[in-house]
């Protein structure tokens, strides 16, 4: 069971359609929604470019936050190593990551 809040004009139009098709309001609303969903184009799945840009943005934020938390006295190469290890994971597990490309040997 669902409740639907509609403006008075839309309710009147649904009631008129229901009467023309000899249906009660709830059945008319159900049929009209089904008809609308059949006609509406399917929502496109997110593109791989969108997913890649989202991933890049998330990774950038993570790197920024990690960099902010690290000791500023650390040498640059050690900072980069720690950031890389936290964002990519330990090397012994990198082959199990599904979000990274596989290394072909």
Secondary structure, 3 states (H helix, E strand, C coil): CCCCCCCHHHHHHHHHHHHHCCCCHHHHHHHHHHHHHHHCCCCCCCCHHHHHHHHHHHHHHHHHHHHHHCCCCCCHHHHHHHHHHHHHCCHHHHHHCCCCCCCCC
